Amino acid sequence: MKQAKTETNYFFVDESGDPTFYDNQGRLIIGKEGVSQILILGFVKTENPKPIRLELENLRKKIANDNYLQGIPSLKKSLIAFHAKDDCPEVREKVFRLIVKLDFTAELFVARKNLNIFNKRHHRNENEFYDDLISKLFENKLHLAKKNEIYFAVRGSKTRQVPLRQAIEKAAQKFESKWNKKIESVTNLYPQSPSGEPCLQVIDYINWAVQRAFIKKEMRFYKFVEDKIKYLVDIYDTDKYPKNFYSSRNKFDINKISPL
């Protein structure tokens, strides 16, 4: 177990997909239009977010002054915040080429929508499903620095972020119970919009690359950012355990996973 050596770790957390299993009438709707087969939660971690923010802002200025891109309908939104799903291919390429040069590492948990686990472990509760994944994501991270500054992406009127403090506390409790050691680190949580915190735009892009691999079986975006991803867990791919934990020693490839 590593001791806290770093002064401050900054985490920027976002999701891709959704935690939805049933509609308002109790009908199973996984995979229906607008409802994903997986939920991805990931973070980018850095000890110094300022250069990342600066580089993204510089790129935004270059794009704003690029005559070739003028007139593209999505450009107006891109100049507020980069969002991989909505950015045009020309902008998306520029963002990807930038972020692989930035100083961060990414870690992600992918949760398949396993009905048996959802009904039994999470009591058919989407918040429990979501927050359990947050706890897993942070279980072994909170002791590595004296202070943890955690920024969560908030979009629209989503309310899943409300119990995140409890989910982070649960992660700390799991670690302390496992290692019989108290975490002394201070942890602060900040709900933030991606437009207000540029580093959240980086994890949005990483999540999107992973989602494209899982859903579209398209590996090229993942392969491009692969060196930035320290850890990827396909947590409910139990048929592949323990090979469902991917890292530099067990590199992720879509052909390794069980079918969704």
Secondary structure by P-SEA (a helix, b strand, c coil): cccccccbbbbbbbcccccccccccccccccccccccbbbbbbbbcccaaaaaaaaaaaaaaaaaccccccccaaaaaaaccccccccaaaaaaaaaaaaaccbbbbbbbbccccccccccccccaaaaaaaaaaaacccccccccbbbbbbbbccccccccaaaaaaaaaaaaaaaaccccccbbbbbbbccccccaaaaaaaaaaaaaaaaaccccccccccccccccbbbccccccccccccccccccccccccccc
